[in-house]
Amino acid sequence: MREAKSHVSNYRRTQMDRLDNEEIGIIWARHYPKRADNGSSKSLCLSLAMVIRLRARSMTQQSDWSDKLEHILADARIPKEQFATIENEST
């Protein structure tokens, strides 16, 4: 019984800790302009870009990759050009 409670507790914590796309956009907007001068901001943007890619991949509503990505970026209010810049900086 205790194990089941622990599982439910962990599930709730995971659900509460998950950032929604709007929150990702807010964090992105705060750190994207600082990325050139601040390594932590750049790392955070790179991590957020990875999360965005993973969320786009997991979408089932659209079948086209660019549609999926555009949907997530629009939901987060992240300009496509900024996302492309981070993608280019990561290679």
C-alpha positions, 0 to 999 in steps of 0.5 A: 500500500505504501508503494502505491501511495508513493507512486501516486505522490510521485505522479502528482509531483511530476504533473505539478513540475511539468512546464507548459508551453507558455511557461517555456516561452516566458523563460525563453523570452527572459534568457534568449537575449542574454545567451550571447553573454551568459553561458547559463542562459545559452545552456537553458535555451538549448535545453528548452529547444530540446524539450520543444523538439521532443514535444513536437515529435510526440504530437499526434494531431499533425503528421508534418514535422514543420506543422508540429514544430510551428504549433509548439512554437506558437503555443509558447510564443517563441519566434521561429527565427529565434528557435532556428538561431538556437538550433544553428548555434547548437551544431 
